[in-house]
Amino acid sequence: MRTVLSYLILVGLPLLGLVAVIEKGKALHPPMAVGGDWKAELDQAPDGASCSSRRLSPAFTIQMVQSGTQLTLLLKEGADAELRGKISSARISARDRDLSVEFQAEVEKGERGDRLSGTLSLSECRESGTIRFAAVKNFQTRPLAVRER
Amino acid sequence: MHVSTLLLQIGLILVAARLTGLIFRKLHQPQVVGEMAAGILLGPSFLGSVAPHVSAAVFPPESLSHLGALSQIGLILFMFLVGLELKPQLLREKGEAAVLTSHVSIVIPMFLGILLSIYLYPRLSDDSVSFLHFALFMGTAMSITAFPVLARILTERKLLKTEIGSVSIASAAVDDVTAWCVLAGVVLMVRSGEGGLPLWVTIAGSLAYVCLMVFGVRHLLKKLADAHRRQGRTNGGLLAVILLLILGSAWVTEKLGIHALFGAFLVGAIMPKEESFVNSLTGKMQDVVVVLLLPLFFALTGLKTNIGSIAGAEMWFYCFLVTGVAIVGKLGGATIAAHITGLSWRQAGAIGVLMNTRGLIQLVVLNIGLEIGVISPDLFTMMVIMALVTTFMTTPLLDWLYPQSTRKPAAELVA
């Protein structure tokens, strides 16, 4: 009798609670999914002799690794930086460890693919000001487990 | 990719696994804990951090698919061995103690894992994952017990024939089967939304396949055991048939949309459990799988684990929370249940400690979760830390809670 009662309390009750918790959880809103690879293009190609042209090509890739609101951005294939940042609503802000690159962008979800538009600021190239770019997530990629180096 | 890179990788992984395993054995830890730690050391958490150029040269991203394929073969064979070790009579023999302990040690951590998901989902997940999938996966990951590691610890500590040994091994067997069934359901739900087979086809196909294996193929397997008995050994032909069955079953479950590992586990679980047959098969496969192939899996897991990504107090708080909830749910739940069935608090606590061992089964589950995209890379890292902590704490806690002097054989206790 004691075992049956214990079984009902220790197994039955949590099982019921489990259903209630799952129902409650369905109302939660997690951050927007942005993980994956984005193909980015600068709005205006930098002058070949400028400081920013040494750091950025007119086209580059942004690889985003997302864990909830936390983001790691790898700028590669035309850029080279690792940034850490956050997503809040549809706004992404990130910067690298030594604060030399600052990244701000807005995500726009669309049926034809997700788009990103924003700015990059390079502290060592102050004369370039903020550099505008647009990016498109034109292929579905999962948040990468093993980051490419 | 050059074969030389792959050979270099395998060599380095084996050296790291054996050395770390040896060090951990000196610390009275099972070899496998050291091998798990070796994987972390070879990844971005250590090698990639202290010698990034060496790491990039030895583990270039394009080479990892070859290592991944080898480790998948290793995991498929390992899951077969896990299934092979399961003995349904264990549960029958231990009766109500094992039933209550196992069910409570599944349901309580699962409930707490799902409850924790309410807090973690908005913080560590995103809107590409539904709450249901996230919560069910977290619940399953929290309720895992590493049956093979548990069996090794019990054997090494000469606890297998004690009351706590027999209750915990029987409970872990039930836990394993239940966790894999729930996990298969989660994988099925996630993959059905990805444009694969329709959900009803996967469910009906999976049920039909399990029935075919349990009621059909199992009888054929008995013939294989008979052949082994007649010949007195497992010859090459017999082994080839069993390997084909394992790979074939893994292929079917992968095609059905549940994971290849379930198929391999199922073949092991329905294998006849005649001791000489099981020992012979285990002997033929275990060394290559455990010594050569599993360390590759640990290394790949380590390459995906970046402890450096757990940056800042907030992320470490989540990590402590995950580990704490896992320990409270599993250790606490199993301890209370075992005590209710009549065991002393000391014995019940020892069972709780043993059931709390997550080991490499947890790593297998976490890799599936990461692969299907239901957990994020940072949460993956936190759960790997939790698996390491819960496995590492088992032997010292067990020796403290249940020292040699207090151990009695099961028969004596039952009498």
Interface residues (C-beta under 8 A of the other chain):
Chain A: R2 T3 S6 Y7 L10 V11 P14 L15 G17 L18 V21 I22 K24 G25 K26 L28 H29 P30 P31 M32 A33 V34 G35 V65 Q66 S67 G68 T69 Q70 T72 R84 R142 P143 L144 A145 V146 R147 E148 R149
Chain B: P44 P52 S55 A56 P60 P61 L64 E96 L100 H103 V104 V107 I108 M110 F111 I114 L115 S117 I118 L120 Y121 P122 R123 L124 S125 D126 D127 S128 V129 F131 L132 A135 L136 G139 L303 K304 N306 S309 A311 M315 G333 I336 A337 I340 T341 L370 E371 G373 S376 P377 D378 L379 F380
